[in-house]
């Protein structure tokens, strides 16, 4: 006996419901967490102390002098940015530059980024932040018990790391705190880059499940999400179709002779 179209539609709808049901549940859980959470707490804003301001009475050297000093040892093609920052209460220039590397053998051209720190009062260059300096900066900016749990020095991260796609190298200073907060400080830039806590980590995990990007977590245009979205649409349409076919059959059954 040949099976009807109603049978195949019902079977397709059932299996799609089973396959997509788990992902629909994850989308719902993620949506509930996103909508019921305070985004400022997730970003750790309540744990951040304001950066101390520099006095208006300071005497600064020209950034041009610092650039000339750098050019004596490193070729510079372009300047990305020059920023006045504060490190341990002292003014420093943060210079981000680009240097072009030309290879005469294979005629290739590469671009190398360089970061420099210089005392804004004297123009003297300094090296990247030390571990002790990074810890002190983190303690000064953390609005909580400043008991350090661990300090890690990062030179690389993968797509799942909470400090992914951020300036390296960097120090990761984790505090003994109920939120398990970690402050990331880029050693060559001399500034805090990220605050990460347990609420953010839950948010990040659910966001990965929401976007279905299991490689970098942040790409919402991946093919897996697109395929599941199409399957979801097919499931809904097959459900509507099944509803109308079932109603039509019920009317035929109940129709009097």
N, C-alpha and C positions, 0 to 999 in steps of 0.2 A: 504493500500500500504506500503510495507516494505521500511524502510529508508536505504539509501545506506551508505557504509563505508565513503564516502566523507562527508556525512552529520555529522556523529559522530566525524570525525577528525576535521572538521571545528568548531563544537560546543565545543569540548574539547580545541582546540587552542584558541577560543575566551574567554572562561571562565578563562583559565590559564593566558591569557594576562591581563584580568581585575584584577585577584588576585595578580599577580606578578608585574603588571605595577607600582603600588605604591612603592613597594620595589625597583624595578629597578630605579625609579626616585630618591629615597633616596640614593641609591648607587651612582648614577651619581652626585647628589648634594654634597655628601660627598667627592667623588673623586675630584671634582672641587675645593672644599675648601682645601683639603689636598695638591693638586698640586700647587695651586696658593698662598698658605700661606707661610710665612717665619717661618720655624720651630724654629729659635732662638727667634723670637718674641713670639711664642706660649709657649716656655719654660721660657720666661721672662728673657732671658740672658742679654738683654739690660738694665734691671732694677737692675742687680746685681753688687754691688761694690765688688772688689777683697778683700778677707779677709786679714787683716793686718798680716805681717810676724813677727815672733819672732826674737829677737836679738840673734846672735850667742854667745854673751858674758854671757848668762844666765847659772847659775849653777843648774843642775838638780839632784834630788835624783834618786836612782835606782828604777825602777818599782817593783823590788822584795820586797823592803821595804813596798811599798803600798799593795802588795798582802798579805804579812805577817800580816799587820794591819787588812785587811779585813777578813782574816781567823780566827782571834781571835773572831769575832762575827758572821761570816757566813761561813758555809762549802762550799768549792769550789771543784768541780770535774774536771772542764776543764776551760781553758781560751780561749775565742773566739778571742778576739783582744785586743791589748793595743795600743792606739793612742795618740800622743801628739797633743793637740788642743789649740786654743787661745780663752779665754773668757775675754772680757773687757780688752784686752791688757795684760793679765797674762797667763802664761803657765799652762796647766792642763793635767793630764792623764785621758783619757777616757778608762775605763776598762769594757769589756763585758765578763761576766763569766756565767758558767752553774753549777747549783747545783742539784745533784740527791736527790730525796726524796724517802725514802724506808718506806713502811708500813708493819709492822710485822703482823698485824691482818689479812689482806687480801692478803699479799704478792705481792702488787702492787709496781711498780716503776714509778715515774714521774720525769720529767725534768723541772726545773725552771730556767729561765734566770734572771740574775741580772746585773744591770748597776751601775757603780760607777764613781764618779768624785773625783779627788784628786789633790791638789796643787803640781805641778811638782817640785817646788823649796823647799817645806818643807815636802812633803809627807802626809800632813794633809788631811783627807777626808772631803768633803763638801756635802751638800744636793743638790737636784735638783735645777734648776734655779727657781728663783722667778718670779712673773709676771713682776715686774719692770725691772729685768735683761733681760728678754726675749724681752720686748719692746725696751730697749736700744740697744740690739744686732740687732733687726730688723731695727731700725732707722739707725744704722751704716752701714748696708749692703744694704739698699734700695737706689737706684739711682733715687731719685725723691723727691717730696715734702713730708717730713716726718711728716705729720699730721695724727695721729692715729684716725681712725674712730671707731674701736671696738676691744676688746680683749676677746677671748673665750678660755676656758680651756677644752680640749677634753680628755676624758678617754675611749671613744669607738666611732667607726664609722661603717656605714653600707656599703654595696657593691656599693652604688651610690655616696658616699661621695667623694669629690675631694682629700681627704687625705687618701683614703682607702689603707689598707695593708701597712701602714707606722708605725714607732715606736710611741708608746703611753706610757704615757700621753704626750700631746703636747699643746703648746700655738698657737692659730691662731690669728695673728695680721693683721687686715685689715686697709689699708690706704685710706685717702680721696684723690683719684686719679681717673682720667678718665678711667683708666684700671681696677679699683676696685681690685687692687692687694692684695692678702693675703699671708703672709709669715708664714710658719709652722715651729716651733722650738720644738724639742723633749727636754722636761725638764730634763730628766735623762741623756741624752747624751750630752746636752749642745751645740748642733749644729743645724744649719738650715737644714731642710730636703727638703722643697718644696717651690717654688714660683708658685702661681696660679693667673691668670688674666682672663679677659673676653674672650680673644681669645682662651686661653686654654680651657675654659668651653664650648665654641662653638665646638671646636675640639673634646672634650670628648663626648659631646652629639651626634655629627655626627658619631663618632667612635662607639658608642653604637648602633646607627641605622645601621651602616655599618656591624658590626659583629653580630647583632641581639641577643646580649647577654644582656637581660634586668634584669639580677640579679647582675652580677659583672662587666659588661661592657667590660671586657678584655679577655674573653674566646672565642677564634675564632673557637674552635672545638665543639661548642654546636650543639645539634640535630636540633634545629630550622633552623640554617643556612645551615646545611647539607640537610635538607628536601627541603628548598627553592632552593638550588643549583640544586638538582635533578629535581624539578619542572621546573626550568629555562631551564635545558637541554631538558626536554620533550617538553617544549613550542617551543624551537628552532627547534627540530627535527620534530615536528608536522607541523611547518610552512614550512619546506623544503618539507615534504611529501605532504602537501596541495598544494604547488606550482607545484610539478611534476604531481600530479593527475589532477589539474585544467588545466595544459598545455596539458595533454593527452586528456582530454575531449574537449578542444577547437579545437585540431587538428582533432578529430573525427567529430566535428560539421562542420568544414570548409572543410572537405574532400569531393571532388566532387563525384557525383554518377557515 
